[in-house]
């Protein structure tokens, strides 16, 4: 039966996408909320960093991802520490997930920096990194990543897979 085959193929695809988000290796296309958040963040590339900034023309790291998800209709906490504490943690990042890095105290207890994953296969994120560095897309978790971005603490999924 052709209809049964198509339904089975769709079910297998959905299972593979779900498995990937929870530790597998396949990367699924972002859901609608994640895609909107990425589009918002991408539109801010080139805007300046400002500590405490939540837009519309200056951002800090957590302000950028908060406003990106607000533009997608998803409310998240204001600071990176609260974002880490309140959003569902995932082990296999997908586009639109948040990636966290050790805080100013140098530990992972309360992450102090966050970026928005755009391409997990290439370890790319959009982030508001530091004063004097405009919002841009850069690598994370790689030896050549900017200082502090080589060793992510972990990932969260504010979009809940949507």
N, C-alpha and C positions, 0 to 999 in steps of 0.2 A: 504494500500500500504506500503510494508516494506521500500521502498526508502524514502517515505514521513516521516515515523516515524524516520528514522535515521537522516534525514536532520533536523527535528524538535528537536531531542535530541541534535544534535551538536549546533544548534542555542541557545537552552536553556543553554547549558554548557558555551558557549561564553558569553552570557548575565550575567550568574552568576559570571564568572571570572571578567568581567568588573565591575560589581556591587561591588564585593569584594574589588577591587582596589580603589574604591571611597567611602569607608566607610562601606562596608558589613563585614561579618565575615569569609567567606570562604577564604582559601589561595590557590592560583593557583600555579602551577609549574612555575618556572622562565622561561621567554623567552630566546632566544638564547644569546642575548647580556648580559642580567643579569646573566645567567649561566656562561658565559665566564668570566665576571667580578668577580664573586664569586670564580671561579676556580683559577684565577690569585691571588686574595687576599689570598685564602687558601694556595697557594704555598709559600707565604711569611711568614706564621706563623713561629715564632721563630726568624725572623730577628729583629735586634735592631731598636728602635725608635731613630730618630734624627730630631730635629726641622729643618724644611725646606727641609727634605729629600724627594727625588722623585725616589729613587732606584738607581741602581738595587739591592743594598743590605741593604739599610737603608731608612726608611720612617718616615714622620710624618703622622698625620691622613688624612689630605686632599691630601697629595701627594700619599698616598696608594690608596685612592679611585679614584683619577685622573688617576693613572697609570693602575688600574684595568679596568677602562672603556676604556682607550686608547687601552689596549690589546684586548678589545672586539670591537674595531672599533668605539667607541663613544668618541668624544672630550667633556670634561667638564672643567670648570674653575679650577684654581690652589688652591685657598684658600677656607676654609669652608664658610666664609662669602659670597664670590662670588658664590660658589656652591649653597648656600641657595637662593641667590637673582636671579639666572638665570635658575635654573631647575624647572620643573613643580611640584608643591606641590600636595601631595595626602594625604588623611586622613586614609586610610586603608593600612598599609605597606604590601608589598610583598617581597619575596626574591629578592635581588638585589637593592632594594631601599636604599637611604641614610637616616640615622637617625641623627638628629642634636641636639646639646645641647648648653645651655647658654654659652656666651662668657666669656672672662676673667673678664669683668666688672660685671659679675653675673646677667646679664639681657638677655632677649631673643631677643633684638633688632638686634644683629649681632652675630649669633651663632659662637662659637669659637672652637667647636669640632664636628667631624663627624665620623660615622662608617658605615659599609656596612652590611645591614640586610641579615642574612642567613636563619633564621627560625623565622618568626614573631609570630608564635603560642607559641614558647618557649622563646620569647624575646631575641634572640641571634643575635649577630653581630660580625664581625671581625673588630678589630680596632687597631690602633697604639696609645696607650693611653698616655704615658708619658716617659720621660727619665728613663732608668733603667728597663722599662717594655717592654719585647719583644712583637712583634705583636702576637695577640692571639684572640681566640673567647671567648666572654664573654656576660653576660646579660646586658640588658638596661631596664629602666623603671620598675625595681623591687626594693623593699626595700633593698635587699642584693647586689644590683649592686654597682660597684665602686663609690667613691665620684664623684659627678657631672653627673653621668649617670642615676640617678633615675628618672629624670623628663625630657623626651625629649621635645624639642621645636616643632618638627614636622618632616615630611618625604618628600623626593622628589623622583622622578622617572626619572633618567637620561636616562634610556633605552627607555622611552616612551612606556612602555608595551611590548617591543620586547625582 
